[in-house]
Amino acid sequence: MMTQTFKRLTWFNQINVYLISTPQGPVLVDSAAPGMFGWLVKSLRQVGLTPAQLAGVVVTHFHIDHVGTAMALQKCGVPVYALAPEVPILMGEVPHSGYGGTAGKIMLAAERLLFGNPSFSGIRSLSVGQKLFGTQWRAIAAPGHTPGSLALYNEDTGDLLSGDTLVSDFGCPRANLSFFTPDRDRLVESALNLMALEPKYIHPGHGKPLPLLAYAKVKEQLISKSSR
Ligand SMILES: [Zn+2]
């Protein structure tokens, strides 16, 4: 049995991508923000890889700071995967699910102005419960932040890649109830579902990885929100 190792490649602990070993080759989880392809190439080089050696890139959701270099990777022949509900959004067939509140509307307008309305072709679909690339990493649905947000859980090691559902930016563990999340009730439900898996470690899309224990207070707050 191969060792199911993975590595975090981080941009100042603010933006994380993860490199997981699979029998089919290294797979990237998330692809950072637009303009970060140079950073990604350099980070991959430091672990002895080139983009073309990747067997795939799995994006946890369609937000721009997670799919920023995915088109460049596609051009290197790397297939891009997302959970089924996210695929039509990435392909431009279904509109962006928006961000919450007025601040979110302004943010989305600014994003459109800067980056246009990117649409991908040929995104491959993952289903809930699917094990990825012959590993123990399983696709878990975590809707709320976006309709098809994905987390990956490795039941052998207890590691959870939580995408933007549970984050720890600026050292502070939290569920992502920011204006970037339009459906906060579903986010609360998803965050509690992820914690119920009892992962040993939570590796977020933003911030430092932390043990589940660090999220104890977050869990209490979420439970009180969900029982209101
Ligand atoms: Zn996001």
py3Dmol code that shows the C-alpha trace and the ligand (Angstrom):
import py3Dmol

protein = """\
ATOM      1  CA  MET A   1       0.000   0.000   0.000  1.00  0.00           C
ATOM      2  CA  MET A   2       1.413   3.382  -0.919  1.00  0.00           C
ATOM      3  CA  THR A   3       1.907   6.019   1.743  1.00  0.00           C
ATOM      4  CA  GLN A   4      -0.837   8.542   1.521  1.00  0.00           C
ATOM      5  CA  THR A   5       1.247  11.603   2.064  1.00  0.00           C
ATOM      6  CA  PHE A   6       0.243  15.118   1.325  1.00  0.00           C
ATOM      7  CA  LYS A   7       1.881  18.504   1.510  1.00  0.00           C
ATOM      8  CA  ARG A   8       0.619  22.007   1.998  1.00  0.00           C
ATOM      9  CA  LEU A   9       1.988  24.642  -0.369  1.00  0.00           C
ATOM     10  CA  THR A  10       1.174  27.968   1.212  1.00  0.00           C
ATOM     11  CA  TRP A  11       1.311  31.594   0.219  1.00  0.00           C
ATOM     12  CA  PHE A  12       2.051  33.306   3.567  1.00  0.00           C
ATOM     13  CA  ASN A  13      -0.518  31.088   5.317  1.00  0.00           C
ATOM     14  CA  GLN A  14      -3.221  33.077   3.543  1.00  0.00           C
ATOM     15  CA  ILE A  15      -3.780  30.922   0.496  1.00  0.00           C
ATOM     16  CA  ASN A  16      -3.176  27.182   0.659  1.00  0.00           C
ATOM     17  CA  VAL A  17      -3.084  24.478  -1.944  1.00  0.00           C
ATOM     18  CA  TYR A  18      -2.462  20.830  -1.101  1.00  0.00           C
ATOM     19  CA  LEU A  19      -0.541  18.235  -3.001  1.00  0.00           C
ATOM     20  CA  ILE A  20      -1.752  14.689  -2.402  1.00  0.00           C
ATOM     21  CA  SER A  21       0.073  11.535  -3.495  1.00  0.00           C
ATOM     22  CA  THR A  22      -2.065   9.087  -5.409  1.00  0.00           C
ATOM     23  CA  PRO A  23      -1.323   5.856  -7.314  1.00  0.00           C
ATOM     24  CA  GLN A  24      -2.100   7.865 -10.474  1.00  0.00           C
ATOM     25  CA  GLY A  25       0.382  10.614  -9.644  1.00  0.00           C
ATOM     26  CA  PRO A  26       0.397  13.828  -7.613  1.00  0.00           C
ATOM     27  CA  VAL A  27      -2.929  15.655  -7.430  1.00  0.00           C
ATOM     28  CA  LEU A  28      -3.333  19.292  -6.484  1.00  0.00           C
ATOM     29  CA  VAL A  29      -6.255  20.398  -4.325  1.00  0.00           C
ATOM     30  CA  ASP A  30      -7.165  23.990  -5.213  1.00  0.00           C
ATOM     31  CA  SER A  31      -5.077  26.192  -7.436  1.00  0.00           C
ATOM     32  CA  ALA A  32      -4.652  29.587  -5.705  1.00  0.00           C
ATOM     33  CA  ALA A  33      -5.612  33.002  -7.074  1.00  0.00           C
ATOM     34  CA  PRO A  34      -5.231  34.572 -10.538  1.00  0.00           C
ATOM     35  CA  GLY A  35      -1.675  35.734 -11.176  1.00  0.00           C
ATOM     36  CA  MET A  36      -0.197  33.053  -8.905  1.00  0.00           C
ATOM     37  CA  PHE A  37       0.889  30.571 -11.583  1.00  0.00           C
ATOM     38  CA  GLY A  38       4.538  31.658 -11.179  1.00  0.00           C
ATOM     39  CA  TRP A  39       4.294  31.039  -7.429  1.00  0.00           C
ATOM     40  CA  LEU A  40       2.707  27.635  -8.042  1.00  0.00           C
ATOM     41  CA  VAL A  41       5.358  26.574 -10.564  1.00  0.00           C
ATOM     42  CA  LYS A  42       8.091  27.601  -8.106  1.00  0.00           C
ATOM     43  CA  SER A  43       6.400  25.804  -5.188  1.00  0.00           C
ATOM     44  CA  LEU A  44       6.008  22.641  -7.255  1.00  0.00           C
ATOM     45  CA  ARG A  45       9.641  22.863  -8.381  1.00  0.00           C
ATOM     46  CA  GLN A  46      10.706  22.909  -4.711  1.00  0.00           C
ATOM     47  CA  VAL A  47       9.153  19.458  -4.306  1.00  0.00           C
ATOM     48  CA  GLY A  48      10.627  18.207  -7.584  1.00  0.00           C
ATOM     49  CA  LEU A  49       7.548  18.562  -9.786  1.00  0.00           C
ATOM     50  CA  THR A  50       6.404  20.436 -12.862  1.00  0.00           C
ATOM     51  CA  PRO A  51       2.734  21.319 -13.511  1.00  0.00           C
ATOM     52  CA  ALA A  52       2.534  18.831 -16.393  1.00  0.00           C
ATOM     53  CA  GLN A  53       3.353  15.986 -13.967  1.00  0.00           C
ATOM     54  CA  LEU A  54       0.123  16.555 -12.025  1.00  0.00           C
ATOM     55  CA  ALA A  55      -2.516  13.850 -12.523  1.00  0.00           C
ATOM     56  CA  GLY A  56      -5.260  16.361 -11.792  1.00  0.00           C
ATOM     57  CA  VAL A  57      -6.365  19.425  -9.915  1.00  0.00           C
ATOM     58  CA  VAL A  58      -9.401  19.167  -7.655  1.00  0.00           C
ATOM     59  CA  VAL A  59     -10.997  22.507  -6.825  1.00  0.00           C
ATOM     60  CA  THR A  60     -12.936  22.721  -3.547  1.00  0.00           C
ATOM     61  CA  HIS A  61     -15.257  25.371  -5.050  1.00  0.00           C
ATOM     62  CA  PHE A  62     -15.492  27.828  -7.912  1.00  0.00           C
ATOM     63  CA  HIS A  63     -14.270  30.987  -6.113  1.00  0.00           C
ATOM     64  CA  ILE A  64     -11.522  32.845  -7.896  1.00  0.00           C
ATOM     65  CA  ASP A  65      -8.912  32.386  -5.150  1.00  0.00           C
ATOM     66  CA  HIS A  66      -9.248  28.595  -5.557  1.00  0.00           C
ATOM     67  CA  VAL A  67      -9.420  28.273  -9.352  1.00  0.00           C
ATOM     68  CA  GLY A  68      -6.985  31.088 -10.209  1.00  0.00           C
ATOM     69  CA  THR A  69      -4.396  28.960 -11.996  1.00  0.00           C
ATOM     70  CA  ALA A  70      -6.696  26.102 -13.055  1.00  0.00           C
ATOM     71  CA  MET A  71      -6.953  27.319 -16.662  1.00  0.00           C
ATOM     72  CA  ALA A  72      -3.165  27.545 -16.933  1.00  0.00           C
ATOM     73  CA  LEU A  73      -2.951  23.991 -15.546  1.00  0.00           C
ATOM     74  CA  GLN A  74      -5.536  22.810 -18.094  1.00  0.00           C
ATOM     75  CA  LYS A  75      -3.272  24.233 -20.815  1.00  0.00           C
ATOM     76  CA  CYS A  76      -0.487  21.999 -19.426  1.00  0.00           C
ATOM     77  CA  GLY A  77      -2.831  19.014 -19.926  1.00  0.00           C
ATOM     78  CA  VAL A  78      -3.926  18.713 -16.287  1.00  0.00           C
ATOM     79  CA  PRO A  79      -7.629  17.766 -15.915  1.00  0.00           C
ATOM     80  CA  VAL A  80      -9.701  19.870 -13.508  1.00  0.00           C
ATOM     81  CA  TYR A  81     -12.227  18.205 -11.161  1.00  0.00           C
ATOM     82  CA  ALA A  82     -15.024  19.671  -9.028  1.00  0.00           C
ATOM     83  CA  LEU A  83     -18.035  18.356  -7.156  1.00  0.00           C
ATOM     84  CA  ALA A  84     -21.033  17.929  -9.509  1.00  0.00           C
ATOM     85  CA  PRO A  85     -23.109  21.027  -8.460  1.00  0.00           C
ATOM     86  CA  GLU A  86     -20.066  23.250  -8.989  1.00  0.00           C
ATOM     87  CA  VAL A  87     -19.365  22.081 -12.553  1.00  0.00           C
ATOM     88  CA  PRO A  88     -22.093  24.094 -14.411  1.00  0.00           C
ATOM     89  CA  ILE A  89     -21.069  27.230 -12.479  1.00  0.00           C
ATOM     90  CA  LEU A  90     -17.439  26.767 -13.511  1.00  0.00           C
ATOM     91  CA  MET A  91     -18.529  26.165 -17.113  1.00  0.00           C
ATOM     92  CA  GLY A  92     -20.563  29.408 -17.155  1.00  0.00           C
ATOM     93  CA  GLU A  93     -23.868  27.525 -17.637  1.00  0.00           C
ATOM     94  CA  VAL A  94     -25.262  28.577 -14.252  1.00  0.00           C
ATOM     95  CA  PRO A  95     -24.614  32.021 -12.729  1.00  0.00           C
ATOM     96  CA  HIS A  96     -22.231  32.674  -9.824  1.00  0.00           C
ATOM     97  CA  SER A  97     -24.110  31.941  -6.579  1.00  0.00           C
ATOM     98  CA  GLY A  98     -23.171  35.423  -5.312  1.00  0.00           C
ATOM     99  CA  TYR A  99     -21.744  36.641  -2.031  1.00  0.00           C
ATOM    100  CA  GLY A 100     -23.913  37.678   0.907  1.00  0.00           C
ATOM    101  CA  GLY A 101     -25.216  41.189   1.670  1.00  0.00           C
ATOM    102  CA  THR A 102     -24.347  44.565   0.164  1.00  0.00           C
ATOM    103  CA  ALA A 103     -20.615  44.169   0.817  1.00  0.00           C
ATOM    104  CA  GLY A 104     -20.768  40.890  -1.089  1.00  0.00           C
ATOM    105  CA  LYS A 105     -22.488  42.508  -4.075  1.00  0.00           C
ATOM    106  CA  ILE A 106     -19.811  45.215  -4.231  1.00  0.00           C
ATOM    107  CA  MET A 107     -17.091  42.562  -3.929  1.00  0.00           C
ATOM    108  CA  LEU A 108     -18.533  40.520  -6.785  1.00  0.00           C
ATOM    109  CA  ALA A 109     -18.867  43.602  -9.013  1.00  0.00           C
ATOM    110  CA  ALA A 110     -15.219  44.500  -8.311  1.00  0.00           C
ATOM    111  CA  GLU A 111     -14.143  40.934  -9.053  1.00  0.00           C
ATOM    112  CA  ARG A 112     -16.012  40.979 -12.375  1.00  0.00           C
ATOM    113  CA  LEU A 113     -14.402  44.282 -13.300  1.00  0.00           C
ATOM    114  CA  LEU A 114     -10.914  42.962 -12.560  1.00  0.00           C
ATOM    115  CA  PHE A 115     -11.145  39.396 -13.813  1.00  0.00           C
ATOM    116  CA  GLY A 116     -14.153  39.307 -16.138  1.00  0.00           C
ATOM    117  CA  ASN A 117     -16.463  36.327 -16.114  1.00  0.00           C
ATOM    118  CA  PRO A 118     -14.208  33.302 -16.442  1.00  0.00           C
ATOM    119  CA  SER A 119     -15.748  30.136 -17.782  1.00  0.00           C
ATOM    120  CA  PHE A 120     -14.006  26.824 -18.100  1.00  0.00           C
ATOM    121  CA  SER A 121     -14.536  23.974 -20.460  1.00  0.00           C
ATOM    122  CA  GLY A 122     -14.092  20.272 -19.825  1.00  0.00           C
ATOM    123  CA  ILE A 123     -14.429  20.275 -16.029  1.00  0.00           C
ATOM    124  CA  ARG A 124     -14.737  16.711 -14.733  1.00  0.00           C
ATOM    125  CA  SER A 125     -17.379  15.917 -12.177  1.00  0.00           C
ATOM    126  CA  LEU A 126     -16.852  14.235  -8.782  1.00  0.00           C
ATOM    127  CA  SER A 127     -19.653  12.649  -6.800  1.00  0.00           C
ATOM    128  CA  VAL A 128     -20.239  12.705  -3.075  1.00  0.00           C
ATOM    129  CA  GLY A 129     -18.601   9.767  -1.318  1.00  0.00           C
ATOM    130  CA  GLN A 130     -16.271   9.062  -4.233  1.00  0.00           C
ATOM    131  CA  LYS A 131     -12.733   8.037  -3.298  1.00  0.00           C
ATOM    132  CA  LEU A 132     -10.213  10.021  -5.269  1.00  0.00           C
ATOM    133  CA  PHE A 133      -7.631   8.544  -7.606  1.00  0.00           C
ATOM    134  CA  GLY A 134      -7.479   5.209  -5.754  1.00  0.00           C
ATOM    135  CA  THR A 135      -6.725   6.766  -2.362  1.00  0.00           C
ATOM    136  CA  GLN A 136      -8.583   6.957   0.943  1.00  0.00           C
ATOM    137  CA  TRP A 137      -9.410  10.651   0.265  1.00  0.00           C
ATOM    138  CA  ARG A 138     -13.175  10.782   0.040  1.00  0.00           C
ATOM    139  CA  ALA A 139     -15.288  13.580  -1.458  1.00  0.00           C
ATOM    140  CA  ILE A 140     -17.576  15.149   1.165  1.00  0.00           C
ATOM    141  CA  ALA A 141     -20.269  17.683   0.238  1.00  0.00           C
ATOM    142  CA  ALA A 142     -20.129  20.906   2.257  1.00  0.00           C
ATOM    143  CA  PRO A 143     -22.711  23.235   0.658  1.00  0.00           C
ATOM    144  CA  GLY A 144     -23.285  26.736   1.999  1.00  0.00           C
ATOM    145  CA  HIS A 145     -20.175  28.701   1.087  1.00  0.00           C
ATOM    146  CA  THR A 146     -21.037  27.714  -2.491  1.00  0.00           C
ATOM    147  CA  PRO A 147     -23.655  25.191  -3.704  1.00  0.00           C
ATOM    148  CA  GLY A 148     -21.063  22.529  -4.519  1.00  0.00           C
ATOM    149  CA  SER A 149     -18.335  23.170  -1.953  1.00  0.00           C
ATOM    150  CA  LEU A 150     -16.175  20.127  -1.434  1.00  0.00           C
ATOM    151  CA  ALA A 151     -14.139  18.840   1.495  1.00  0.00           C
ATOM    152  CA  LEU A 152     -11.819  15.854   1.324  1.00  0.00           C
ATOM    153  CA  TYR A 153     -11.495  13.442   4.208  1.00  0.00           C
ATOM    154  CA  ASN A 154      -8.880  10.756   4.632  1.00  0.00           C
ATOM    155  CA  GLU A 155     -10.315   8.218   7.054  1.00  0.00           C
ATOM    156  CA  ASP A 156      -6.975   6.404   7.387  1.00  0.00           C
ATOM    157  CA  THR A 157      -5.075   9.411   8.675  1.00  0.00           C
ATOM    158  CA  GLY A 158      -7.906  11.562  10.065  1.00  0.00           C
ATOM    159  CA  ASP A 159      -6.946  14.533   7.888  1.00  0.00           C
ATOM    160  CA  LEU A 160      -9.652  16.815   6.556  1.00  0.00           C
ATOM    161  CA  LEU A 161      -9.088  19.314   3.750  1.00  0.00           C
ATOM    162  CA  SER A 162     -11.891  21.728   4.603  1.00  0.00           C
ATOM    163  CA  GLY A 163     -11.750  24.204   1.696  1.00  0.00           C
ATOM    164  CA  ASP A 164     -13.468  27.437   2.735  1.00  0.00           C
ATOM    165  CA  THR A 165     -16.030  25.860   5.085  1.00  0.00           C
ATOM    166  CA  LEU A 166     -13.741  25.783   8.121  1.00  0.00           C
ATOM    167  CA  VAL A 167     -10.846  28.213   7.957  1.00  0.00           C
ATOM    168  CA  SER A 168      -8.235  29.542  10.369  1.00  0.00           C
ATOM    169  CA  ASP A 169      -7.144  32.796   8.839  1.00  0.00           C
ATOM    170  CA  PHE A 170      -4.938  34.998  11.016  1.00  0.00           C
ATOM    171  CA  GLY A 171      -4.542  32.088  13.437  1.00  0.00           C
ATOM    172  CA  CYS A 172      -8.205  32.204  14.386  1.00  0.00           C
ATOM    173  CA  PRO A 173     -10.232  29.046  13.738  1.00  0.00           C
ATOM    174  CA  ARG A 174     -13.706  29.795  12.452  1.00  0.00           C
ATOM    175  CA  ALA A 175     -16.549  28.589  10.305  1.00  0.00           C
ATOM    176  CA  ASN A 176     -16.769  30.767   7.221  1.00  0.00           C
ATOM    177  CA  LEU A 177     -19.784  32.932   8.015  1.00  0.00           C
ATOM    178  CA  SER A 178     -18.280  35.933   6.217  1.00  0.00           C
ATOM    179  CA  PHE A 179     -20.070  37.777   3.401  1.00  0.00           C
ATOM    180  CA  PHE A 180     -18.390  35.403   0.976  1.00  0.00           C
ATOM    181  CA  THR A 181     -20.917  32.778   2.144  1.00  0.00           C
ATOM    182  CA  PRO A 182     -24.420  33.450   0.770  1.00  0.00           C
ATOM    183  CA  ASP A 183     -26.158  30.503   2.496  1.00  0.00           C
ATOM    184  CA  ARG A 184     -25.047  30.680   6.108  1.00  0.00           C
ATOM    185  CA  ASP A 185     -27.615  28.205   7.485  1.00  0.00           C
ATOM    186  CA  ARG A 186     -26.311  25.513   5.162  1.00  0.00           C
ATOM    187  CA  LEU A 187     -22.737  26.488   6.017  1.00  0.00           C
ATOM    188  CA  VAL A 188     -23.485  25.927   9.732  1.00  0.00           C
ATOM    189  CA  GLU A 189     -24.941  22.505   8.914  1.00  0.00           C
ATOM    190  CA  SER A 190     -21.978  21.591   6.694  1.00  0.00           C
ATOM    191  CA  ALA A 191     -19.380  22.775   9.223  1.00  0.00           C
ATOM    192  CA  LEU A 192     -21.034  20.643  11.935  1.00  0.00           C
ATOM    193  CA  ASN A 193     -21.151  17.673   9.545  1.00  0.00           C
ATOM    194  CA  LEU A 194     -17.422  18.015   8.884  1.00  0.00           C
ATOM    195  CA  MET A 195     -16.666  18.146  12.618  1.00  0.00           C
ATOM    196  CA  ALA A 196     -18.879  15.099  13.177  1.00  0.00           C
ATOM    197  CA  LEU A 197     -16.405  13.107  11.058  1.00  0.00           C
ATOM    198  CA  GLU A 198     -14.029  13.711  13.987  1.00  0.00           C
ATOM    199  CA  PRO A 199     -10.976  14.494  11.892  1.00  0.00           C
ATOM    200  CA  LYS A 200      -7.712  14.674  13.815  1.00  0.00           C
ATOM    201  CA  TYR A 201      -6.532  17.677  11.844  1.00  0.00           C
ATOM    202  CA  ILE A 202      -8.306  20.316   9.792  1.00  0.00           C
ATOM    203  CA  HIS A 203      -6.349  21.712   6.842  1.00  0.00           C
ATOM    204  CA  PRO A 204      -8.147  24.822   5.542  1.00  0.00           C
ATOM    205  CA  GLY A 205      -8.044  26.702   2.262  1.00  0.00           C
ATOM    206  CA  HIS A 206      -6.944  29.780   4.210  1.00  0.00           C
ATOM    207  CA  GLY A 207      -4.804  29.783   7.356  1.00  0.00           C
ATOM    208  CA  LYS A 208      -2.795  27.265   9.308  1.00  0.00           C
ATOM    209  CA  PRO A 209      -3.856  23.652   9.812  1.00  0.00           C
ATOM    210  CA  LEU A 210      -5.144  23.033  13.339  1.00  0.00           C
ATOM    211  CA  PRO A 211      -6.300  20.026  15.367  1.00  0.00           C
ATOM    212  CA  LEU A 212     -10.065  19.508  15.708  1.00  0.00           C
ATOM    213  CA  LEU A 213      -9.682  20.453  19.380  1.00  0.00           C
ATOM    214  CA  ALA A 214      -8.855  24.040  18.362  1.00  0.00           C
ATOM    215  CA  TYR A 215     -12.354  24.294  16.852  1.00  0.00           C
ATOM    216  CA  ALA A 216     -14.166  23.349  20.104  1.00  0.00           C
ATOM    217  CA  LYS A 217     -15.529  26.871  20.707  1.00  0.00           C
ATOM    218  CA  VAL A 218     -16.455  27.243  17.038  1.00  0.00           C
ATOM    219  CA  LYS A 219     -18.448  24.028  17.360  1.00  0.00           C
ATOM    220  CA  GLU A 220     -20.339  25.320  20.418  1.00  0.00           C
ATOM    221  CA  GLN A 221     -21.227  28.540  18.581  1.00  0.00           C
ATOM    222  CA  LEU A 222     -22.419  26.599  15.549  1.00  0.00           C
ATOM    223  CA  ILE A 223     -24.572  24.283  17.655  1.00  0.00           C
ATOM    224  CA  SER A 224     -26.248  27.297  19.312  1.00  0.00           C
ATOM    225  CA  LYS A 225     -26.856  28.859  15.869  1.00  0.00           C
ATOM    226  CA  SER A 226     -28.320  25.655  14.451  1.00  0.00           C
ATOM    227  CA  SER A 227     -30.708  25.108  17.402  1.00  0.00           C
ATOM    228  CA  ARG A 228     -32.126  28.647  17.256  1.00  0.00           C
TER     229      ARG A 228
END
"""
ligand_1 = """\
1
ZN
Zn -14.416 30.728 -1.174
"""
view = py3Dmol.view(width=600, height=400)
view.addModel(protein, "pdb")
view.setStyle({"model": 0}, {"cartoon": {"style": "trace"}})
view.addModel(ligand_1, "xyz")
view.setStyle({"model": 1}, {"stick": {}})
view.zoomTo()
view.show()
